Amino acid sequence: MQTQKSVAWRVWDWLDGRYKLASLMDALLHVEIPRSARTFYFGGITLFFFIVQAITGILLSLYYQPSPDRAYDSILFIMNEVNFGWLIRSVHSWGANLMILFCVLHLLRIFFQGAYKAPREITWLVGGLLLGVTLGFGFTGYLLPWDQRAFWATTVGSEIAGAVPLVGKTLLVVLRGGAEVTARTLSRFFGIHVLAMPAALLALLAIHLTFVHQQGLADPSAEAAPQGDMAPVPESGQEKKKLLPFFPHYVLDEVIAWYVMLAALIVLASLFPAGLEEPADPLRTPEHAKPEWYFLFLYQGLKVVPRIVGVTVPIVGGVVLLLLPFVDRNPHLAPAKRPIAIAIGVVSLIGIIAFTIWGWLS
Ligand code: HEM
């Protein structure tokens, strides 16, 4: 007896007959990952927060108005009049902070496992650019509520850019759209936040994930990174045992991680909703104007060391970090066999955390 196929399966067959979707899904899902891979799902969680940001950001942009005389009131409207507007805004605010946090955690796990080494140099480089865009999202989004905190955090934050040798002054004017933070800065930041940044992030993400898919995950149990152009292709049965199907094993774990993050996000956004200070007043400087937490270490550095040192050290550090796979020629993966890289990494991390706390408290 012939069983009747459900409508969904018939639609699938119809599409598959035309677009060969089954072979596409096969190529995307039926890859294998090393059993020893420990990603802690940080990359996938960063992706999850980006999706949350895109959805909540689109909802917010239905009501937000990017001009100094309308921005603040439109935020008040979202919080007080729009159904669940306060929650959507809070989720967007918490999501931004958590996306940055998990992007940094993802970078740290890759650094400590040596997963940036050959053949993953470009995946790391594109990842570094992704972190830059993620921070850019945070920086440009922070100004949009146009309250005192937003205005002055952007004022002092853009001063950091202004301190860069040679190009600092030009950079400051380009960022602000003039010498001061004004209506032009607001519309510029809005355009960058909702158009330029999403386009850049999507393009970089497509490259990043395609490369990760093509190479598979790095194997931290391997002794050293492959030195040739190609990642080794496991063939023998012994080698095969070291691999695990990506689907459904890894995908199911990732889904659980996303659910946990969704729950945490809703709890945080409900218990600690995003606040709003008084409307921005360019003539009244608050006592403690500070940038967002992820730029605090830079800001504090600039306050306590000579300006040239406070700017040059982070720039050189950032460039070395971006080009790390080309700078660090040690092929070993185990932290014990990479004492110099690990020591520099740990000292830099402690320094950044210490300066952040110092900036927070002062
Ligand atoms: C928006 C930001 C980012 C997203 C959404 C993202 C996403 C991902 C995902 C889903 C993976 C698969 C494995 C995992 O989950 O860990 C991955 C792997 C990888 N990412 Fe990212 N990533 C981002 C930023 C970065 C950054 C900042 C770096 C480093 C500078 C980086 C470097 C890498 C490398 C080298 C791999 C391969 C790791 C391996 O083979 O074990 N990524 N990324």
Residues whose N, C-alpha, C, O or C-beta is under 5 A from the ligand:
A	BS01	HEM	T39 Y41 F42 G43 G44 T46 L47 C103 L107 I110 A115 Y116 R120 T123 W124 G127 G128 L130 L131 V212 G216 L217 A218
